[in-house]
Amino acid sequence: MTTFNLLTTYNNDFQRRLTADQLLAICHHLLGSAVRIDVVQELSGGMFNNTYLLKRGNESDLILRVGPHPDVYVFSNEMFLMRREHDISPAFAPFNGLTPQTVAVDFSQTVINRDVMVQTFIAGELWDDVKDELSPAENKQLWRELGLISAQIHAVNGRYFGQPAPMPAYATWSESVIAIAQGMWQDLQILQLNEDGVADYIHILHAGRRFLDEITEPKLLHGDLWPKNVLIDRTASPPRLTGLLDAERAMWGDPQAEWIYYFLEIPDTYWQGNGRFPTTPAAQFRRHAYQGLYDIQILLEAWRFGYADAPFRQQLALACQEMRRILHP
């Protein structure tokens, strides 16, 4: 089959939409020239890759993901996200059925000058899309289930700290955190954005390395485990989780560094499943360090997507203040 129905629903300056001819060439390259594709539907919601649902008649649906166009500026903490997800995917093997499985990848950029990946399709509705249609009790139960699953993810051990290959591996957690922060600081400088407070934050990180290095065992972090990346089956009684998507920001480190803990209101039922983190001075230092780290990331994202960054600059200043207080009680 040489043509298919292409449904496009989403685009912005960062995510460059592909043509039908490009999509057909990718599908033939990854899945074979005899593959039957009836409909290619662009999916909305993500902010980094272009994502397409491949409908194949009586065969199972697939997901095609296409990395950023080389013309767009990719932040240092986002480099090679698809390759990183592919590298770390074996760590998610215990969660088969909940996480997409890789069908084919091409990082050679020969067919198109972007990384591409085909994954299995997992049925379900995005929790974030339907959460307002669920009862408070149903949402709480889903949060508890997510907490249980996240605890299992965080129990997986790694061999090094940091982001997966092809990014550098580190022997200590502090080296990894500092490298990520310094990379984003460089991004701010390259883009000529306001970098107030970032140098101070990195200086405090160096001074508090001993607190970061209380984390001696690299643990698996999903990196983006929130309702926008969670599929559910709400026809079940009670509703249940069916899928965890977009592990491209996964890494090895401290489970307390999951970003959702710093920008979402996490209900008690999640902590019943996951367990709470310690509250020692060292753990508090790490908590403020991660808050500051993600505030810097959002300064960059605010530039990309055009929203106000003042609240996150204030949070960064407060994180520095609290880290300094713990260093010098």
Helices and strands as residue ranges (DSSP letters): E 5-7, H 20-31, E 39-43, E 50-56, E 59-66, G 76-78, H 81-88, G 89-95, E 102-106, E 116-120, E 125-126, H 127-130, G 131-133, H 136-154, H 173-190, H 198-207, H 209-212, E 219-221, G 227-229, E 230-233, E 240-244, E 251-253, G 255-257, H 260-263, H 268-274, H 281-305, H 310-327
